[in-house]
Amino acid sequence: MATIAFIGLGNMGGPMAANLVKAGHKVVAFDLVEASRSQAKADGASIADSASGAVKGADVVVTMLPAGKHVLGVWNDVVPAMTKGALIIDSSTIDVESARAAHALAAKNGVLSVDAPVSGGTGGAKGATLTFMCGGEEGAFAAAKPVLEKMGKKIVHCGGAGAGQAAKICNNMILGISMIAVSEAFALAEKLGLSHQALFDVASTSSGQCWSLTTYCPVPGPVPTSPANNDYKPGFASALMVKDLTLAQDAAKATGAATPLGKHAQEIYQSFDAAGQGGVDFSGIIKHVRGLAGK
Ligand code: NAD
């Protein structure tokens, strides 16, 4: 079993680190927040005094941090302190440019690297059922896969450096747009006197079928496990959807890609966030869509 340093023990990183302990790895953990360190200790990890202290002698390092600037800050600190030939994995959702800069830093220091953002949310992190989208060289991916398998159920190699982040950003742009589309359809159905269940029964077995409808339906009733049945408690908070749609827009601008619906979805989620709804599940956007009626 490997010695794994885990840095960033928040909503996602905490349970992911706990799953590595459960799998029998020796986990040395670090976070800036004392409460997160205490939880990791209770979950069976040893706690380091600093990020660079955590990585000394580790076979594998995992980072799970808020954004690109945090990842580059931590990697600049820890990569030079790592054993040559060891592996570092970043599972945060960050911009492709920062991910590529992080890979370059690892290569310069003789360390293998993989960008491996996740989908599946906090439920997937707790249940070890995350999907990992990976970017990096073949050898680095092969080394990362057995570690990621202890935290997830689907591990996909998407290509070279930054390809995992590219896949994550594109996927979540589809998700943001499709959730608004499904919400608009329910809002129109309500005005037309069509019941939620009738629209669901037709669209879920017709050409309107999509994940935002059949797994994460934004109205209560048709899919009992969707956050709409739990007063739109996240799940996946709207503020995180704003983050991901903004990463997609930054990438579209940087590459010259045309993403008009992605841009519109970003603006709609930004207004929802600005109205104080950033902590509401992203399927709660249906309330905002209804509120746009007559405007
Ligand atoms: P979080 O804010 O709960 O956790 C981030 C942790 O990083 C915090 O505990 C913070 O103290 C720690 N941290 C920040 N800077 C640090 C530093 N320099 N050294 C050590 N620790 C530091 O966020 P989260 O919900 O766990 O998300 C983490 C990443 O996963 C984000 O990039 C997010 O976009 C992505 N993600 C989140 C979800 C979700 O549902 N929450 C789903 C998919 C992807």
py3Dmol code that shows the C-alpha trace and the ligand (Angstrom):
import py3Dmol

protein = """\
ATOM      1  CA  MET A   1       0.000   0.000   0.000  1.00  0.00           C
ATOM      2  CA  ALA A   2       1.214   3.510  -0.832  1.00  0.00           C
ATOM      3  CA  THR A   3       1.961   6.558   1.283  1.00  0.00           C
ATOM      4  CA  ILE A   4      -0.377   9.274  -0.025  1.00  0.00           C
ATOM      5  CA  ALA A   5      -0.251  12.978   0.876  1.00  0.00           C
ATOM      6  CA  PHE A   6      -3.675  14.640   0.590  1.00  0.00           C
ATOM      7  CA  ILE A   7      -3.889  18.448   0.511  1.00  0.00           C
ATOM      8  CA  GLY A   8      -7.285  20.192   0.604  1.00  0.00           C
ATOM      9  CA  LEU A   9      -9.743  18.430   2.932  1.00  0.00           C
ATOM     10  CA  GLY A  10     -12.950  20.345   2.148  1.00  0.00           C
ATOM     11  CA  ASN A  11     -16.377  19.048   1.140  1.00  0.00           C
ATOM     12  CA  MET A  12     -14.841  16.827  -1.536  1.00  0.00           C
ATOM     13  CA  GLY A  13     -11.254  16.243  -0.366  1.00  0.00           C
ATOM     14  CA  GLY A  14     -12.238  15.204   3.186  1.00  0.00           C
ATOM     15  CA  PRO A  15     -14.308  12.161   2.163  1.00  0.00           C
ATOM     16  CA  MET A  16     -11.933  11.312  -0.717  1.00  0.00           C
ATOM     17  CA  ALA A  17      -8.992  11.150   1.712  1.00  0.00           C
ATOM     18  CA  ALA A  18     -11.124   9.018   4.073  1.00  0.00           C
ATOM     19  CA  ASN A  19     -11.724   6.518   1.241  1.00  0.00           C
ATOM     20  CA  LEU A  20      -7.967   6.206   0.653  1.00  0.00           C
ATOM     21  CA  VAL A  21      -7.536   5.394   4.365  1.00  0.00           C
ATOM     22  CA  LYS A  22     -10.349   2.809   4.109  1.00  0.00           C
ATOM     23  CA  ALA A  23      -8.541   1.229   1.144  1.00  0.00           C
ATOM     24  CA  GLY A  24      -5.525   0.635   3.406  1.00  0.00           C
ATOM     25  CA  HIS A  25      -3.222   3.461   2.258  1.00  0.00           C
ATOM     26  CA  LYS A  26      -1.161   5.498   4.716  1.00  0.00           C
ATOM     27  CA  VAL A  27      -2.606   9.005   4.258  1.00  0.00           C
ATOM     28  CA  VAL A  28      -0.763  12.125   5.446  1.00  0.00           C
ATOM     29  CA  ALA A  29      -3.185  15.048   5.228  1.00  0.00           C
ATOM     30  CA  PHE A  30      -3.052  18.843   5.336  1.00  0.00           C
ATOM     31  CA  ASP A  31      -5.579  21.688   5.108  1.00  0.00           C
ATOM     32  CA  LEU A  32      -5.422  25.326   6.234  1.00  0.00           C
ATOM     33  CA  VAL A  33      -8.606  24.832   8.296  1.00  0.00           C
ATOM     34  CA  GLU A  34      -8.285  23.194  11.735  1.00  0.00           C
ATOM     35  CA  ALA A  35     -11.766  21.615  11.638  1.00  0.00           C
ATOM     36  CA  SER A  36     -10.907  19.831   8.366  1.00  0.00           C
ATOM     37  CA  ARG A  37      -7.615  18.563   9.812  1.00  0.00           C
ATOM     38  CA  SER A  38      -9.421  17.214  12.913  1.00  0.00           C
ATOM     39  CA  GLN A  39     -11.998  15.420  10.768  1.00  0.00           C
ATOM     40  CA  ALA A  40      -9.230  13.837   8.664  1.00  0.00           C
ATOM     41  CA  LYS A  41      -7.512  12.681  11.865  1.00  0.00           C
ATOM     42  CA  ALA A  42     -10.785  11.152  13.080  1.00  0.00           C
ATOM     43  CA  ASP A  43     -11.033   9.406   9.689  1.00  0.00           C
ATOM     44  CA  GLY A  44      -7.642   7.765  10.261  1.00  0.00           C
ATOM     45  CA  ALA A  45      -5.167  10.056   8.441  1.00  0.00           C
ATOM     46  CA  SER A  46      -1.994  11.439  10.024  1.00  0.00           C
ATOM     47  CA  ILE A  47      -1.841  15.220  10.013  1.00  0.00           C
ATOM     48  CA  ALA A  48       1.160  17.219   8.755  1.00  0.00           C
ATOM     49  CA  ASP A  49       2.144  20.723   9.877  1.00  0.00           C
ATOM     50  CA  SER A  50       2.333  22.063   6.328  1.00  0.00           C
ATOM     51  CA  ALA A  51       1.693  21.045   2.731  1.00  0.00           C
ATOM     52  CA  SER A  52       5.397  20.618   2.006  1.00  0.00           C
ATOM     53  CA  GLY A  53       5.744  18.574   5.222  1.00  0.00           C
ATOM     54  CA  ALA A  54       2.924  16.256   4.104  1.00  0.00           C
ATOM     55  CA  VAL A  55       4.563  15.335   0.776  1.00  0.00           C
ATOM     56  CA  LYS A  56       8.006  14.333   2.131  1.00  0.00           C
ATOM     57  CA  GLY A  57       8.573  10.677   1.216  1.00  0.00           C
ATOM     58  CA  ALA A  58       5.075  10.263  -0.286  1.00  0.00           C
ATOM     59  CA  ASP A  59       4.605   7.967  -3.290  1.00  0.00           C
ATOM     60  CA  VAL A  60       1.549   9.925  -4.409  1.00  0.00           C
ATOM     61  CA  VAL A  61       0.271  13.458  -3.674  1.00  0.00           C
ATOM     62  CA  VAL A  62      -3.371  14.472  -4.260  1.00  0.00           C
ATOM     63  CA  THR A  63      -4.569  18.097  -4.233  1.00  0.00           C
ATOM     64  CA  MET A  64      -8.275  19.064  -3.995  1.00  0.00           C
ATOM     65  CA  LEU A  65      -8.402  22.863  -3.835  1.00  0.00           C
ATOM     66  CA  PRO A  66     -10.770  25.688  -4.836  1.00  0.00           C
ATOM     67  CA  ALA A  67      -9.211  27.191  -8.010  1.00  0.00           C
ATOM     68  CA  GLY A  68      -6.157  27.435 -10.289  1.00  0.00           C
ATOM     69  CA  LYS A  69      -4.333  29.999  -8.164  1.00  0.00           C
ATOM     70  CA  HIS A  70      -4.549  27.740  -5.089  1.00  0.00           C
ATOM     71  CA  VAL A  71      -3.328  24.717  -7.057  1.00  0.00           C
ATOM     72  CA  LEU A  72      -0.349  26.577  -8.547  1.00  0.00           C
ATOM     73  CA  GLY A  73       0.456  28.059  -5.117  1.00  0.00           C
ATOM     74  CA  VAL A  74       0.448  24.632  -3.431  1.00  0.00           C
ATOM     75  CA  TRP A  75       2.229  22.827  -6.304  1.00  0.00           C
ATOM     76  CA  ASN A  76       4.996  25.489  -6.352  1.00  0.00           C
ATOM     77  CA  ASP A  77       5.452  24.762  -2.667  1.00  0.00           C
ATOM     78  CA  VAL A  78       5.240  20.955  -2.666  1.00  0.00           C
ATOM     79  CA  VAL A  79       6.543  19.691  -6.028  1.00  0.00           C
ATOM     80  CA  PRO A  80      10.207  20.587  -5.281  1.00  0.00           C
ATOM     81  CA  ALA A  81       9.872  18.743  -1.920  1.00  0.00           C
ATOM     82  CA  MET A  82       8.615  15.507  -3.559  1.00  0.00           C
ATOM     83  CA  THR A  83      10.636  12.361  -4.238  1.00  0.00           C
ATOM     84  CA  LYS A  84      11.833  12.221  -7.871  1.00  0.00           C
ATOM     85  CA  GLY A  85       9.640   9.847  -9.881  1.00  0.00           C
ATOM     86  CA  ALA A  86       6.701  10.154  -7.447  1.00  0.00           C
ATOM     87  CA  LEU A  87       3.233  11.119  -8.731  1.00  0.00           C
ATOM     88  CA  ILE A  88       1.087  14.223  -8.141  1.00  0.00           C
ATOM     89  CA  ILE A  89      -2.634  14.308  -9.016  1.00  0.00           C
ATOM     90  CA  ASP A  90      -4.808  17.429  -8.977  1.00  0.00           C
ATOM     91  CA  SER A  91      -8.539  16.708  -8.722  1.00  0.00           C
ATOM     92  CA  SER A  92      -9.705  20.338  -8.350  1.00  0.00           C
ATOM     93  CA  THR A  93     -11.717  21.932 -11.161  1.00  0.00           C
ATOM     94  CA  ILE A  94      -9.414  24.612 -12.600  1.00  0.00           C
ATOM     95  CA  ASP A  95      -8.644  26.416 -15.871  1.00  0.00           C
ATOM     96  CA  VAL A  96      -6.778  24.463 -18.534  1.00  0.00           C
ATOM     97  CA  GLU A  97      -3.925  26.993 -18.653  1.00  0.00           C
ATOM     98  CA  SER A  98      -3.142  26.621 -14.916  1.00  0.00           C
ATOM     99  CA  ALA A  99      -3.408  22.822 -15.240  1.00  0.00           C
ATOM    100  CA  ARG A 100      -0.830  22.853 -18.048  1.00  0.00           C
ATOM    101  CA  ALA A 101       1.460  25.158 -16.033  1.00  0.00           C
ATOM    102  CA  ALA A 102       1.192  22.719 -13.097  1.00  0.00           C
ATOM    103  CA  HIS A 103       2.137  19.768 -15.349  1.00  0.00           C
ATOM    104  CA  ALA A 104       5.157  21.741 -16.652  1.00  0.00           C
ATOM    105  CA  LEU A 105       6.295  22.418 -13.087  1.00  0.00           C
ATOM    106  CA  ALA A 106       6.072  18.706 -12.254  1.00  0.00           C
ATOM    107  CA  ALA A 107       8.016  17.713 -15.388  1.00  0.00           C
ATOM    108  CA  LYS A 108      10.747  20.242 -14.550  1.00  0.00           C
ATOM    109  CA  ASN A 109      11.111  18.622 -11.115  1.00  0.00           C
ATOM    110  CA  GLY A 110      11.133  15.003 -12.335  1.00  0.00           C
ATOM    111  CA  VAL A 111       7.673  14.220 -10.925  1.00  0.00           C
ATOM    112  CA  LEU A 112       4.798  12.429 -12.764  1.00  0.00           C
ATOM    113  CA  SER A 113       1.564  14.438 -12.976  1.00  0.00           C
ATOM    114  CA  VAL A 114      -2.128  13.974 -13.808  1.00  0.00           C
ATOM    115  CA  ASP A 115      -4.998  16.462 -13.882  1.00  0.00           C
ATOM    116  CA  ALA A 116      -8.030  14.477 -12.711  1.00  0.00           C
ATOM    117  CA  PRO A 117     -11.105  16.642 -12.040  1.00  0.00           C
ATOM    118  CA  VAL A 118     -14.223  14.832 -10.889  1.00  0.00           C
ATOM    119  CA  SER A 119     -17.923  14.634 -11.448  1.00  0.00           C
ATOM    120  CA  GLY A 120     -20.337  13.125  -8.947  1.00  0.00           C
ATOM    121  CA  GLY A 121     -20.433  15.760  -6.185  1.00  0.00           C
ATOM    122  CA  THR A 122     -20.146  15.241  -2.449  1.00  0.00           C
ATOM    123  CA  GLY A 123     -22.307  12.076  -2.624  1.00  0.00           C
ATOM    124  CA  GLY A 124     -19.844  10.568  -5.100  1.00  0.00           C
ATOM    125  CA  ALA A 125     -16.900  11.662  -2.939  1.00  0.00           C
ATOM    126  CA  LYS A 126     -18.402   9.936   0.141  1.00  0.00           C
ATOM    127  CA  GLY A 127     -19.511   6.811  -1.707  1.00  0.00           C
ATOM    128  CA  ALA A 128     -16.273   6.469  -3.762  1.00  0.00           C
ATOM    129  CA  THR A 129     -18.340   6.580  -6.944  1.00  0.00           C
ATOM    130  CA  LEU A 130     -16.774   9.645  -8.599  1.00  0.00           C
ATOM    131  CA  THR A 131     -15.957   9.848 -12.295  1.00  0.00           C
ATOM    132  CA  PHE A 132     -12.369  11.038 -12.882  1.00  0.00           C
ATOM    133  CA  MET A 133     -11.470  12.754 -16.189  1.00  0.00           C
ATOM    134  CA  CYS A 134      -7.719  12.525 -16.576  1.00  0.00           C
ATOM    135  CA  GLY A 135      -5.053  14.371 -18.533  1.00  0.00           C
ATOM    136  CA  GLY A 136      -1.378  13.464 -18.614  1.00  0.00           C
ATOM    137  CA  GLU A 137       1.150  11.086 -20.096  1.00  0.00           C
ATOM    138  CA  GLU A 138       0.336   7.378 -20.369  1.00  0.00           C
ATOM    139  CA  GLY A 139       2.811   6.351 -17.621  1.00  0.00           C
ATOM    140  CA  ALA A 140       1.469   8.946 -15.178  1.00  0.00           C
ATOM    141  CA  PHE A 141      -2.124   7.878 -15.881  1.00  0.00           C
ATOM    142  CA  ALA A 142      -1.217   4.195 -15.364  1.00  0.00           C
ATOM    143  CA  ALA A 143       0.298   5.085 -11.964  1.00  0.00           C
ATOM    144  CA  ALA A 144      -2.706   7.229 -10.970  1.00  0.00           C
ATOM    145  CA  LYS A 145      -5.456   4.779 -11.980  1.00  0.00           C
ATOM    146  CA  PRO A 146      -5.224   2.325  -9.033  1.00  0.00           C
ATOM    147  CA  VAL A 147      -5.289   5.255  -6.567  1.00  0.00           C
ATOM    148  CA  LEU A 148      -8.243   6.943  -8.288  1.00  0.00           C
ATOM    149  CA  GLU A 149     -10.135   3.616  -8.354  1.00  0.00           C
ATOM    150  CA  LYS A 150     -10.317   3.749  -4.548  1.00  0.00           C
ATOM    151  CA  MET A 151     -12.191   7.078  -4.785  1.00  0.00           C
ATOM    152  CA  GLY A 152     -14.254   6.596  -7.932  1.00  0.00           C
ATOM    153  CA  LYS A 153     -15.954   4.081 -10.179  1.00  0.00           C
ATOM    154  CA  LYS A 154     -15.113   5.473 -13.632  1.00  0.00           C
ATOM    155  CA  ILE A 155     -11.621   6.629 -14.605  1.00  0.00           C
ATOM    156  CA  VAL A 156     -11.240   8.049 -18.129  1.00  0.00           C
ATOM    157  CA  HIS A 157      -7.941   9.005 -19.800  1.00  0.00           C
ATOM    158  CA  CYS A 158      -8.919  12.009 -21.956  1.00  0.00           C
ATOM    159  CA  GLY A 159      -5.480  12.873 -23.419  1.00  0.00           C
ATOM    160  CA  GLY A 160      -2.370  14.865 -22.552  1.00  0.00           C
ATOM    161  CA  ALA A 161      -1.780  17.649 -20.002  1.00  0.00           C
ATOM    162  CA  GLY A 162      -4.976  19.603 -19.234  1.00  0.00           C
ATOM    163  CA  ALA A 163      -7.270  17.223 -21.172  1.00  0.00           C
ATOM    164  CA  GLY A 164      -9.115  16.205 -17.986  1.00  0.00           C
ATOM    165  CA  GLN A 165      -9.915  19.848 -17.198  1.00  0.00           C
ATOM    166  CA  ALA A 166     -10.960  20.441 -20.817  1.00  0.00           C
ATOM    167  CA  ALA A 167     -13.413  17.497 -20.605  1.00  0.00           C
ATOM    168  CA  LYS A 168     -14.797  18.701 -17.269  1.00  0.00           C
ATOM    169  CA  ILE A 169     -15.370  22.260 -18.520  1.00  0.00           C
ATOM    170  CA  CYS A 170     -17.094  21.067 -21.735  1.00  0.00           C
ATOM    171  CA  ASN A 171     -19.276  18.569 -19.827  1.00  0.00           C
ATOM    172  CA  ASN A 172     -20.407  21.140 -17.283  1.00  0.00           C
ATOM    173  CA  MET A 173     -21.203  23.659 -20.023  1.00  0.00           C
ATOM    174  CA  ILE A 174     -23.608  21.059 -21.479  1.00  0.00           C
ATOM    175  CA  LEU A 175     -25.053  20.548 -17.974  1.00  0.00           C
ATOM    176  CA  GLY A 176     -25.619  24.281 -17.315  1.00  0.00           C
ATOM    177  CA  ILE A 177     -27.271  24.829 -20.689  1.00  0.00           C
ATOM    178  CA  SER A 178     -29.417  21.671 -20.476  1.00  0.00           C
ATOM    179  CA  MET A 179     -30.673  22.475 -16.966  1.00  0.00           C
ATOM    180  CA  ILE A 180     -31.874  25.877 -18.175  1.00  0.00           C
ATOM    181  CA  ALA A 181     -33.495  24.244 -21.230  1.00  0.00           C
ATOM    182  CA  VAL A 182     -35.377  21.717 -19.078  1.00  0.00           C
ATOM    183  CA  SER A 183     -36.413  24.478 -16.638  1.00  0.00           C
ATOM    184  CA  GLU A 184     -37.753  26.618 -19.505  1.00  0.00           C
ATOM    185  CA  ALA A 185     -39.765  23.652 -20.806  1.00  0.00           C
ATOM    186  CA  PHE A 186     -41.395  23.098 -17.381  1.00  0.00           C
ATOM    187  CA  ALA A 187     -42.070  26.852 -17.008  1.00  0.00           C
ATOM    188  CA  LEU A 188     -43.767  26.893 -20.433  1.00  0.00           C
ATOM    189  CA  ALA A 189     -45.706  23.694 -19.637  1.00  0.00           C
ATOM    190  CA  GLU A 190     -47.024  25.336 -16.443  1.00  0.00           C
ATOM    191  CA  LYS A 191     -48.322  28.309 -18.474  1.00  0.00           C
ATOM    192  CA  LEU A 192     -49.914  25.887 -20.974  1.00  0.00           C
ATOM    193  CA  GLY A 193     -51.705  23.938 -18.230  1.00  0.00           C
ATOM    194  CA  LEU A 194     -49.639  20.775 -18.854  1.00  0.00           C
ATOM    195  CA  SER A 195     -48.789  18.791 -15.687  1.00  0.00           C
ATOM    196  CA  HIS A 196     -45.162  18.220 -14.649  1.00  0.00           C
ATOM    197  CA  GLN A 197     -45.696  14.472 -14.756  1.00  0.00           C
ATOM    198  CA  ALA A 198     -47.173  14.552 -18.276  1.00  0.00           C
ATOM    199  CA  LEU A 199     -44.228  16.549 -19.640  1.00  0.00           C
ATOM    200  CA  PHE A 200     -41.805  14.242 -17.811  1.00  0.00           C
ATOM    201  CA  ASP A 201     -43.475  11.050 -19.098  1.00  0.00           C
ATOM    202  CA  VAL A 202     -43.265  12.289 -22.686  1.00  0.00           C
ATOM    203  CA  ALA A 203     -39.886  14.077 -22.727  1.00  0.00           C
ATOM    204  CA  SER A 204     -38.059  11.411 -20.682  1.00  0.00           C
ATOM    205  CA  THR A 205     -38.871   8.831 -23.369  1.00  0.00           C
ATOM    206  CA  SER A 206     -38.653  11.195 -26.355  1.00  0.00           C
ATOM    207  CA  SER A 207     -36.055  13.388 -28.051  1.00  0.00           C
ATOM    208  CA  GLY A 208     -36.014  15.858 -25.120  1.00  0.00           C
ATOM    209  CA  GLN A 209     -34.461  13.174 -22.879  1.00  0.00           C
ATOM    210  CA  CYS A 210     -31.322  14.275 -20.987  1.00  0.00           C
ATOM    211  CA  TRP A 211     -29.634  13.895 -17.557  1.00  0.00           C
ATOM    212  CA  SER A 212     -30.990  17.251 -16.309  1.00  0.00           C
ATOM    213  CA  LEU A 213     -34.496  15.851 -16.862  1.00  0.00           C
ATOM    214  CA  THR A 214     -34.277  12.165 -16.012  1.00  0.00           C
ATOM    215  CA  THR A 215     -31.798  12.177 -13.094  1.00  0.00           C
ATOM    216  CA  TYR A 216     -31.926  15.724 -11.762  1.00  0.00           C
ATOM    217  CA  CYS A 217     -35.452  16.893 -12.669  1.00  0.00           C
ATOM    218  CA  PRO A 218     -35.856  20.561 -11.553  1.00  0.00           C
ATOM    219  CA  VAL A 219     -39.489  20.145 -10.398  1.00  0.00           C
ATOM    220  CA  PRO A 220     -40.534  17.973  -7.430  1.00  0.00           C
ATOM    221  CA  GLY A 221     -42.317  14.695  -8.121  1.00  0.00           C
ATOM    222  CA  PRO A 222     -41.136  12.871 -11.240  1.00  0.00           C
ATOM    223  CA  VAL A 223     -37.642  11.982  -9.905  1.00  0.00           C
ATOM    224  CA  PRO A 224     -37.986  11.597  -6.096  1.00  0.00           C
ATOM    225  CA  THR A 225     -34.202  11.776  -5.471  1.00  0.00           C
ATOM    226  CA  SER A 226     -33.657  15.123  -7.246  1.00  0.00           C
ATOM    227  CA  PRO A 227     -32.871  18.228  -5.084  1.00  0.00           C
ATOM    228  CA  ALA A 228     -36.203  19.806  -6.182  1.00  0.00           C
ATOM    229  CA  ASN A 229     -37.819  17.406  -3.676  1.00  0.00           C
ATOM    230  CA  ASN A 230     -35.579  18.718  -0.899  1.00  0.00           C
ATOM    231  CA  ASP A 231     -36.136  22.464  -1.276  1.00  0.00           C
ATOM    232  CA  TYR A 232     -33.205  22.681  -3.748  1.00  0.00           C
ATOM    233  CA  LYS A 233     -30.554  21.930  -1.128  1.00  0.00           C
ATOM    234  CA  PRO A 234     -27.273  21.098  -2.922  1.00  0.00           C
ATOM    235  CA  GLY A 235     -26.249  18.712  -4.491  1.00  0.00           C
ATOM    236  CA  PHE A 236     -24.255  21.001  -6.706  1.00  0.00           C
ATOM    237  CA  ALA A 237     -24.457  24.646  -5.652  1.00  0.00           C
ATOM    238  CA  SER A 238     -25.254  27.339  -8.228  1.00  0.00           C
ATOM    239  CA  ALA A 239     -22.064  29.226  -7.254  1.00  0.00           C
ATOM    240  CA  LEU A 240     -20.035  26.215  -8.449  1.00  0.00           C
ATOM    241  CA  MET A 241     -22.009  26.194 -11.713  1.00  0.00           C
ATOM    242  CA  VAL A 242     -21.096  29.891 -12.176  1.00  0.00           C
ATOM    243  CA  LYS A 243     -17.457  28.943 -11.582  1.00  0.00           C
ATOM    244  CA  ASP A 244     -17.517  26.152 -14.184  1.00  0.00           C
ATOM    245  CA  LEU A 245     -19.435  28.178 -16.805  1.00  0.00           C
ATOM    246  CA  THR A 246     -16.936  31.023 -16.307  1.00  0.00           C
ATOM    247  CA  LEU A 247     -14.033  28.590 -16.843  1.00  0.00           C
ATOM    248  CA  ALA A 248     -15.758  27.499 -20.084  1.00  0.00           C
ATOM    249  CA  GLN A 249     -16.148  31.124 -21.214  1.00  0.00           C
ATOM    250  CA  ASP A 250     -12.505  31.908 -20.376  1.00  0.00           C
ATOM    251  CA  ALA A 251     -11.444  28.857 -22.404  1.00  0.00           C
ATOM    252  CA  ALA A 252     -13.752  29.853 -25.309  1.00  0.00           C
ATOM    253  CA  LYS A 253     -12.255  33.365 -25.357  1.00  0.00           C
ATOM    254  CA  ALA A 254      -8.680  32.057 -25.150  1.00  0.00           C
ATOM    255  CA  THR A 255      -9.211  29.617 -28.035  1.00  0.00           C
ATOM    256  CA  GLY A 256     -11.674  31.619 -30.181  1.00  0.00           C
ATOM    257  CA  ALA A 257     -14.422  28.954 -29.872  1.00  0.00           C
ATOM    258  CA  ALA A 258     -18.039  30.114 -30.385  1.00  0.00           C
ATOM    259  CA  THR A 259     -20.227  29.218 -27.381  1.00  0.00           C
ATOM    260  CA  PRO A 260     -23.241  31.573 -27.497  1.00  0.00           C
ATOM    261  CA  LEU A 261     -25.494  29.360 -25.351  1.00  0.00           C
ATOM    262  CA  GLY A 262     -22.656  28.729 -22.894  1.00  0.00           C
ATOM    263  CA  LYS A 263     -22.263  32.505 -22.538  1.00  0.00           C
ATOM    264  CA  HIS A 264     -26.004  32.989 -22.024  1.00  0.00           C
ATOM    265  CA  ALA A 265     -26.100  30.179 -19.446  1.00  0.00           C
ATOM    266  CA  GLN A 266     -23.205  31.817 -17.581  1.00  0.00           C
ATOM    267  CA  GLU A 267     -25.100  35.151 -17.489  1.00  0.00           C
ATOM    268  CA  ILE A 268     -28.309  33.487 -16.255  1.00  0.00           C
ATOM    269  CA  TYR A 269     -26.493  31.637 -13.443  1.00  0.00           C
ATOM    270  CA  GLN A 270     -24.554  34.818 -12.564  1.00  0.00           C
ATOM    271  CA  SER A 271     -27.864  36.726 -12.074  1.00  0.00           C
ATOM    272  CA  PHE A 272     -29.189  33.889  -9.887  1.00  0.00           C
ATOM    273  CA  ASP A 273     -25.975  34.014  -7.833  1.00  0.00           C
ATOM    274  CA  ALA A 274     -26.115  37.832  -7.596  1.00  0.00           C
ATOM    275  CA  ALA A 275     -29.670  37.499  -6.211  1.00  0.00           C
ATOM    276  CA  GLY A 276     -28.193  35.647  -3.212  1.00  0.00           C
ATOM    277  CA  GLN A 277     -28.977  32.139  -4.514  1.00  0.00           C
ATOM    278  CA  GLY A 278     -25.395  30.875  -4.922  1.00  0.00           C
ATOM    279  CA  GLY A 279     -25.893  28.279  -2.177  1.00  0.00           C
ATOM    280  CA  VAL A 280     -29.051  26.871  -3.798  1.00  0.00           C
ATOM    281  CA  ASP A 281     -28.742  23.726  -5.931  1.00  0.00           C
ATOM    282  CA  PHE A 282     -28.204  24.621  -9.600  1.00  0.00           C
ATOM    283  CA  SER A 283     -31.546  23.010 -10.555  1.00  0.00           C
ATOM    284  CA  GLY A 284     -33.167  25.837  -8.513  1.00  0.00           C
ATOM    285  CA  ILE A 285     -32.546  27.951 -11.638  1.00  0.00           C
ATOM    286  CA  ILE A 286     -36.143  27.065 -12.538  1.00  0.00           C
ATOM    287  CA  LYS A 287     -37.282  29.619  -9.909  1.00  0.00           C
ATOM    288  CA  HIS A 288     -35.221  32.292 -11.673  1.00  0.00           C
ATOM    289  CA  VAL A 289     -36.555  31.226 -15.087  1.00  0.00           C
ATOM    290  CA  ARG A 290     -40.179  31.502 -13.853  1.00  0.00           C
ATOM    291  CA  GLY A 291     -39.332  34.950 -12.441  1.00  0.00           C
ATOM    292  CA  LEU A 292     -38.241  36.150 -15.886  1.00  0.00           C
ATOM    293  CA  ALA A 293     -41.845  35.808 -17.170  1.00  0.00           C
ATOM    294  CA  GLY A 294     -43.140  39.090 -18.594  1.00  0.00           C
ATOM    295  CA  LYS A 295     -39.713  40.794 -18.316  1.00  0.00           C
TER     296      LYS A 295
END
"""
ligand_1 = """\
44
NAD
P -14.028 23.337 -0.402
O -13.960 24.828 -0.431
O -15.008 22.649 0.484
O -12.568 22.724 -0.073
C -11.359 23.304 -0.485
C -10.372 23.103 0.664
O -9.073 23.561 0.256
C -10.741 23.902 1.922
O -10.847 23.019 3.014
C -9.570 24.883 2.078
O -9.258 25.176 3.427
C -8.458 24.114 1.401
N -7.331 24.963 0.988
C -7.361 26.117 0.267
N -6.106 26.585 0.089
C -5.276 25.690 0.701
C -3.867 25.626 0.873
N -3.061 26.560 0.380
N -3.354 24.577 1.561
C -4.168 23.613 2.072
N -5.515 23.634 1.954
C -6.058 24.673 1.273
O -14.275 22.908 -1.940
P -14.815 21.494 -2.473
O -16.309 21.541 -2.596
O -14.152 20.400 -1.712
O -14.255 21.526 -3.973
C -12.888 21.314 -4.268
C -12.723 21.343 -5.779
O -13.560 20.333 -6.368
C -13.130 22.658 -6.433
O -12.232 22.950 -7.473
C -14.532 22.388 -6.968
O -14.851 23.187 -8.094
C -14.414 20.922 -7.351
N -15.675 20.166 -7.345
C -16.572 20.322 -6.335
C -17.757 19.600 -6.366
C -18.776 19.734 -5.256
O -19.905 19.262 -5.432
N -18.449 20.337 -4.119
C -18.031 18.715 -7.428
C -17.079 18.559 -8.432
C -15.900 19.297 -8.377
"""
view = py3Dmol.view(width=600, height=400)
view.addModel(protein, "pdb")
view.setStyle({"model": 0}, {"cartoon": {"style": "trace"}})
view.addModel(ligand_1, "xyz")
view.setStyle({"model": 1}, {"stick": {}})
view.zoomTo()
view.show()
